[in-house]
């Protein structure tokens, strides 16, 4: 009863200053843990200098590549457009034929031997590293050093271009606080960008990569294959341009009515709500436009759908 009363007080509008102070402490703790794990496992922490060097390599457009089935609609011209910018593939994307400029991986919290899914991604990454030895890896730190085994194995030639960072969630669970609390965080981040290797999160890689794209200095970010619906994954699409039958067993996914990142059991907010608020706030503070890569995505009503002809023509 007392705990419930404290939670109600914590969620009040007038408690926003207290929540901001609380989040600063949470962030400091996360930074300390991240640096400890980087040192224990021999990884470099992600810095602003490293991050901003990514935006200097190509155009100022960043493409974040998820595994939704809408990516099977991409044409060769669309892939050419992605190549003209900077691209980051999330987790299982490493098994897709298209090799981006960077991959993003994370460890789960299970204290078990590497799963078949992790082993599949490890083999795929080793293959991609041979074809593109200048790949950049953005790694979310494991919860503990011994859980490094629950992340893909990093090839030796990519260790120097692998960077680890941490994350923290909002502490409020009240929808009315989402915009205000995020606004405070991003305002502070603008004044002192990536002062520690930690970014705000909502339990989804795309949320972290959106913020990192803004901090890197990109002016556009396109969410490709971030469908956030029940349409399935690219390897499950039997009508796609290529059948990824070998991945069905390696990346088993239950058919869901609702995408799992929309659930709030282990995150403060639905990611559809979170991303819809995060995108305009990033534009406000960092002048970066966020686009949905497909009208099939559940984000399309909230974000402008990217015109694939624009960057190709320029």
C-alpha positions in Angstrom: 0.0 0.0 0.0 2.8 2.4 0.9 4.7 1.4 -2.3 1.7 2.1 -4.4 1.3 5.5 -2.8 4.9 6.3 -3.5 4.6 5.2 -7.1 1.5 7.5 -7.5 3.5 10.4 -6.1 6.5 9.6 -8.3 4.3 9.8 -11.4 2.8 13.2 -10.6 3.7 16.1 -12.9 5.2 18.0 -10.0 7.6 15.1 -9.5 9.3 15.6 -12.8 12.4 17.2 -11.2 12.8 14.3 -8.9 12.5 11.8 -11.8 15.1 13.7 -13.7 17.5 13.5 -10.7 16.7 9.8 -10.3 17.5 9.2 -14.0 20.8 11.0 -13.7 21.8 8.6 -10.9 20.6 5.6 -12.9 22.7 6.8 -15.9 25.8 7.2 -13.7 25.5 3.7 -12.4 25.0 2.3 -15.9 28.1 4.2 -17.1 30.2 2.7 -14.4 29.0 -0.9 -15.1 29.5 -0.4 -18.8 33.1 0.8 -18.4 33.8 -2.1 -16.1 32.5 -4.6 -18.6 34.4 -2.9 -21.5 37.6 -3.2 -19.5 37.0 -6.8 -18.4 36.2 -8.0 -21.9 38.7 -5.9 -23.8 36.2 -3.7 -25.8 36.5 0.1 -26.4 33.6 2.2 -25.1 31.6 4.1 -27.6 32.6 7.8 -27.7 31.3 10.8 -29.5 34.4 11.0 -31.6 33.9 7.5 -32.9 30.2 8.0 -33.4 30.6 11.2 -35.4 33.2 9.7 -37.6 30.5 7.4 -38.9 28.4 10.3 -40.3 31.5 11.6 -42.1 32.0 8.4 -44.2 29.1 8.8 -46.7 25.9 10.9 -47.0 24.1 12.3 -44.0 21.4 9.7 -44.2 21.5 6.7 -41.9 19.4 3.6 -42.7 18.6 1.4 -39.7 17.8 -2.1 -41.0 15.4 -4.4 -39.1 14.1 -7.8 -40.0 10.5 -7.1 -40.8 9.0 -8.6 -44.0 8.7 -5.2 -45.6 12.4 -5.3 -46.5 11.5 -7.9 -49.1 9.8 -5.1 -51.0 13.2 -3.3 -51.5 14.2 -3.0 -55.1 17.8 -3.0 -56.4 17.5 0.8 -56.7 16.4 1.0 -53.1 19.5 -1.0 -52.0 21.6 1.3 -54.1 20.1 4.2 -52.1 21.0 2.5 -48.9 24.6 1.9 -50.1 24.9 5.7 -50.8 24.2 6.4 -47.1 25.4 4.8 -43.9 23.5 1.7 -42.8 23.3 -0.3 -39.6 21.9 -3.9 -39.5 20.2 -5.1 -36.3 20.9 -8.6 -34.9 19.5 -11.2 -37.4 20.1 -8.8 -40.3 23.7 -10.2 -40.3 22.1 -13.3 -42.1 20.7 -11.1 -44.9 22.6 -11.0 -48.1 23.0 -7.2 -48.0 26.1 -6.1 -46.0 25.7 -2.7 -44.3 28.4 -0.5 -42.9 27.7 -1.5 -39.3 25.9 -4.2 -37.3 24.3 -3.8 -33.9 24.2 -6.7 -31.5 23.2 -7.4 -27.9 23.4 -10.2 -25.4 20.4 -11.7 -23.7 20.3 -12.4 -19.9 20.2 -16.2 -20.0 23.0 -17.9 -18.2 23.2 -20.7 -20.8 25.5 -21.8 -23.6 25.0 -19.9 -26.9 21.7 -20.7 -28.6 21.4 -21.8 -32.2 20.4 -18.3 -33.1 23.5 -16.8 -31.6 25.7 -19.5 -33.3 24.0 -18.7 -36.6 24.7 -15.0 -36.2 28.3 -15.7 -35.2 28.9 -17.8 -38.4 27.2 -15.1 -40.5 29.3 -12.3 -39.0 32.5 -14.2 -39.6 31.5 -14.6 -43.2 30.6 -10.9 -43.6 33.9 -9.9 -41.9 35.9 -11.6 -44.6 34.0 -9.8 -47.3 34.0 -6.4 -45.5 36.8 -6.1 -43.0 36.0 -2.4 -42.3 32.7 -3.2 -40.6 31.8 -1.3 -37.5 30.1 -3.1 -34.6 27.9 -1.3 -32.0 27.5 -3.6 -29.0 25.1 -3.2 -26.2 26.9 -4.4 -23.1 25.9 -7.7 -21.5 24.3 -7.5 -18.0 27.4 -9.2 -16.6 30.8 -10.2 -18.0 30.0 -13.9 -17.8 27.0 -13.3 -20.1 29.4 -12.2 -23.0 28.8 -15.8 -24.2 25.2 -14.8 -25.0 26.4 -12.4 -27.6 27.7 -13.2 -31.1 31.4 -14.0 -31.2 33.4 -11.0 -32.5 35.9 -11.9 -35.3 39.5 -11.0 -34.4 39.8 -8.5 -37.3 36.8 -6.6 -36.1 37.8 -6.2 -32.4 39.3 -2.7 -33.1 36.1 -1.5 -34.8 33.8 -2.9 -32.1 32.4 -0.4 -29.6 30.3 -1.1 -26.5 27.8 1.1 -24.8 25.1 0.9 -22.1 21.5 2.0 -21.8 18.8 3.0 -19.3 15.0 3.1 -19.5 12.7 5.8 -18.3 11.6 5.3 -14.7 8.1 6.6 -15.3 5.4 4.3 -16.7 2.8 7.0 -17.1 2.0 7.9 -20.7 1.5 11.6 -19.9 5.1 11.8 -18.6 6.8 10.2 -21.7 7.2 13.4 -23.7 8.2 15.6 -20.8 10.8 13.2 -19.4 12.3 12.4 -22.8 12.5 16.1 -23.6 14.5 16.8 -20.4 16.9 13.9 -21.2 17.5 15.0 -24.8 18.0 18.6 -23.8 20.7 17.5 -21.4 22.2 15.2 -24.1 22.4 18.1 -26.6 24.4 20.2 -24.1 26.8 17.3 -23.3 26.4 14.6 -26.0 27.5 11.1 -25.1 29.5 12.3 -22.1 29.3 8.7 -21.0 28.8 5.6 -23.1 25.1 5.3 -22.3 21.9 6.2 -24.1 18.2 6.3 -23.2 16.3 3.2 -24.2 12.9 1.5 -24.1 14.0 -2.1 -24.4 14.5 -2.0 -28.2 17.6 -1.6 -30.4 15.9 0.8 -32.8 15.2 3.2 -30.0 18.9 3.3 -29.0 20.1 3.5 -32.6 17.8 6.4 -33.3 19.4 8.5 -30.6 22.9 7.4 -31.6 22.1 8.5 -35.2 21.1 11.9 -33.9 24.2 12.2 -31.8 26.4 11.1 -34.7 25.2 14.1 -36.7 23.1 12.5 -39.4 20.3 14.7 -40.8 18.0 11.9 -41.8 17.4 8.4 -40.4 15.2 5.8 -42.2 13.7 2.9 -40.4 13.8 0.0 -42.8 12.1 -3.3 -41.9 11.0 -1.8 -38.5 7.4 -2.9 -39.1 6.2 -3.3 -35.5 3.3 -5.5 -36.5 2.4 -9.1 -37.0 3.5 -9.3 -40.6 6.5 -11.5 -39.6 10.2 -11.5 -40.5 11.9 -11.4 -43.9 12.9 -15.1 -43.7 9.3 -16.1 -43.1 8.0 -14.4 -46.2 7.4 -17.1 -48.7 6.5 -14.5 -51.4 9.8 -12.6 -51.0 12.4 -12.3 -53.7 14.5 -14.9 -52.1 13.5 -17.8 -49.7 15.6 -17.9 -46.6 14.6 -21.4 -45.7 17.8 -22.1 -43.8 17.0 -19.3 -41.4 13.5 -20.5 -40.4 15.0 -23.1 -38.0 17.8 -20.9 -36.9 15.6 -17.9 -36.0 12.4 -19.5 -34.8 9.6 -16.9 -34.2 6.1 -17.6 -33.0 3.3 -16.1 -34.9 2.1 -13.1 -32.9 -1.0 -11.0 -33.2 1.1 -8.2 -31.7 4.8 -7.5 -32.2 6.6 -8.3 -28.9 8.2 -4.8 -28.7 4.8 -3.3 -28.4 4.2 -5.2 -25.1 4.9 -3.4 -21.9 5.6 -6.2 -19.5 9.4 -5.7 -19.6 9.6 -2.1 -20.8 7.9 1.2 -19.6 6.1 1.9 -22.9 5.0 0.4 -26.1 7.8 1.0 -28.6 5.2 2.3 -31.1 4.4 5.1 -28.6 8.0 5.6 -27.6 9.3 6.0 -31.1 6.4 8.2 -32.1 7.5 10.6 -29.3 11.2 10.2 -29.6 11.4 11.0 -33.3 10.0 14.6 -33.1 12.0 15.3 -30.0 15.2 14.3 -31.8 14.3 16.6 -34.6 13.7 19.4 -32.1 17.0 19.0 -30.4 19.3 17.6 -33.1 17.6 18.6 -36.4 17.3 15.0 -37.6 14.3 13.8 -39.6 13.0 10.3 -39.0 11.2 8.4 -41.7 9.5 5.0 -42.0 11.0 3.0 -44.8 7.6 1.5 -45.8 3.9 2.3 -45.7 3.4 -1.2 -44.3 5.1 -0.3 -41.0 2.9 0.6 -38.0 5.0 3.7 -37.7 3.9 5.0 -41.1 0.9 6.9 -39.6 3.2 8.7 -37.2 6.2 9.2 -39.4 6.6 10.4 -43.0 7.2 7.5 -45.4 10.6 7.9 -47.0 10.7 8.7 -50.7 13.3 6.2 -52.0 13.8 8.3 -55.2 15.3 11.3 -53.5 18.7 10.2 -52.4 19.1 8.0 -55.6 18.6 11.1 -57.8 20.9 13.2 -55.8 
